Amino acid sequence: MPNAAPWSHEEDIRLCRAYTNISEDDCISTDQDVTHFWDRIHQTYTQLGEDYKKNKGLQSRWSLPDVAL
Protein backbone atom coordinates (compact mmCIF):
# COMPACT_ATOMS: atom_id res chain seq x y z
CA MET A 1 0.00 0.00 0.00
CA PRO A 2 1.53 3.36 -0.99
CA ASN A 3 2.18 6.10 1.51
CA ALA A 4 -0.38 8.86 1.80
CA ALA A 5 0.30 12.17 0.09
CA PRO A 6 2.40 14.58 2.14
CA TRP A 7 0.53 17.11 4.24
CA SER A 8 0.37 20.66 2.94
CA HIS A 9 0.81 23.71 5.14
CA GLU A 10 -2.90 24.48 4.69
CA GLU A 11 -3.84 20.99 5.90
CA ASP A 12 -1.66 21.43 8.99
CA ILE A 13 -3.36 24.76 9.73
CA ARG A 14 -6.79 23.20 9.24
CA LEU A 15 -5.88 20.37 11.64
CA CYS A 16 -4.70 22.89 14.24
CA ARG A 17 -7.93 24.87 13.89
CA ALA A 18 -10.08 21.76 14.21
CA TYR A 19 -8.11 20.55 17.24
CA THR A 20 -8.37 23.96 18.92
CA ASN A 21 -12.10 24.28 18.20
CA ILE A 22 -12.87 20.92 19.75
CA SER A 23 -10.44 21.06 22.68
CA GLU A 24 -11.76 24.49 23.75
CA ASP A 25 -15.45 23.52 23.56
CA ASP A 26 -16.81 24.55 26.98
CA CYS A 27 -20.04 22.58 26.53
CA ILE A 28 -18.28 19.21 26.36
CA SER A 29 -14.89 20.01 27.89
CA THR A 30 -13.30 16.82 29.24
CA ASP A 31 -16.56 14.83 29.24
CA GLN A 32 -15.62 12.79 26.16
CA ASP A 33 -13.48 9.76 25.50
CA VAL A 34 -10.53 9.88 23.14
CA THR A 35 -12.45 8.21 20.29
CA HIS A 36 -15.28 10.75 20.46
CA PHE A 37 -12.75 13.58 20.75
CA TRP A 38 -10.96 12.56 17.53
CA ASP A 39 -14.25 11.84 15.74
CA ARG A 40 -15.28 15.44 16.45
CA ILE A 41 -11.89 16.76 15.28
CA HIS A 42 -12.26 14.71 12.08
CA GLN A 43 -15.76 16.09 11.47
CA THR A 44 -14.59 19.68 12.02
CA TYR A 45 -11.48 19.17 9.85
CA THR A 46 -13.63 17.86 7.01
CA GLN A 47 -16.01 20.83 7.31
CA LEU A 48 -13.10 23.28 7.09
CA GLY A 49 -11.81 22.03 3.74
CA GLU A 50 -12.36 19.99 0.62
CA ASP A 51 -9.89 17.13 0.91
CA TYR A 52 -10.47 13.98 2.92
CA LYS A 53 -8.15 12.60 5.56
CA LYS A 54 -8.92 9.55 7.67
CA ASN A 55 -9.41 9.93 11.41
CA LYS A 56 -6.25 7.91 12.18
CA GLY A 57 -4.30 10.10 9.77
CA LEU A 58 -5.27 13.19 11.74
CA GLN A 59 -4.22 11.56 15.02
CA SER A 60 -0.90 10.44 13.54
CA ARG A 61 -0.18 13.87 12.10
CA TRP A 62 -1.04 15.59 15.39
CA SER A 63 1.38 13.34 17.28
CA LEU A 64 4.33 14.50 15.14
CA PRO A 65 6.50 17.19 16.74
CA ASP A 66 6.57 19.42 13.65
CA VAL A 67 2.86 20.22 13.33
CA ALA A 68 2.65 23.96 12.67
CA LEU A 69 0.93 25.83 15.44
Secondary structure, DSSP 4 states (H G I P E B T S, - for coil): -PPPPPPPHHHHHHHHHHHHHHHT-TTTTT-S-HHHHHHHHHHHHHHH-SS---HHHHHHHHHSTT---
